[in-house]
């Protein structure tokens, strides 16, 4: 169980690019990073409006002279300080991720980046090579995979408690884009513009969460072929999609279905993961993150609760609240940031043995998410055709 004890030598000096007052995601980053004393926020370029960003940063407790106009100034000024930032989180629109990540790595800074990581696999592989040369960590904020019961599912499947996986059923939908975009805020406008969002909308924005979590639960299974059908129900969003269905064939013969949509009218936002094996099924939803449904063929259904001693050690190790209290998204984000901090600390100490076994959402995870998106787009653009996964 995680109880707040320090697990690294000292807090990392941390900066942010983006994540300012007018965005939603920045607080999730700060909640995650500052929970366990593993990061200290020392600087930031929080906003495109420099004055607003400085005001916001000061109210977060950052010195005014370390609230910068943009990421270039942040890198230049922090590089000259003995107490300069060591790691930077990128919480900006998709089209900026690559250039900011590259600049940070070239300046010797570790990187924590929003998803989808970049626009292309080629960009991901280039950044992976750069991080390797520089000896730096790149983490990706797949913020839902810190939930303890996600790791319970993975452990149960690894132990054979579900049997051979036959069916993978994934869903992440909400209705917040069910109407048109007249008067929409900036967060919607950049996500539905190919120049700023990249080649996808909901597939990249929420579908990559489904895909990465399924990789955590099913690391032994790989996609061989897929078919993607996507549509913009709000025509002005085309060629990007606000709704998509992906069918997947896995290398063990399993079949998968993934549904993402932001036009699921009335839905406040829900994820559902169901993994069906030859013996049993497991199902988890972020709407009830403290419960895991375990259904063994021919036996009464079971509802498992987080924090209970009957769970696997992999689940109990990342639990924070204990069985009596509710775990939430903030706890999951805290786990993600903690795991990345431990990776940075190990890299700094040259502890390669630790890094070989340590789990965190790394550059390879980000790359695989972009690879899945590229294949989805290729299938959809070919008329929703079955394609070999590349």
Secondary structure, DSSP 8 states (H G I E B T S, - for coil): ---S---SSS-EEEEEEE--TT-SHHHHHHHHHTTTTSEEEEEEE--SSHHHHHHHHHHHT--GGGB-SSHHHHHHHHHT-TT--SEEEEES-GGGHHHHHHHHHHTT-EEEE-SS--S-HHHHHHHHHHHHHHT--EEE--GGGG-HHHHHHHHHHHTTSS-SEEEEEEEEE--TTSS--TT--HHHHHHT-HHHH-S-SHIIIIIHHHHHHHHHHTTT--EEEEEEEEE-SSGGGTTS-SEEEEEEEETTS-EEEEEEES--TT---EEEEEEEESSEEEEEEGGGTTEEEEEETTS--EEEETT-TTS-HHHHTT--S-TTS---HHHHHHHHHHHHHHHHHHHHHT-HHHHHH----BHHHHHHHHHHHHHHHHHHHTTS--EE--
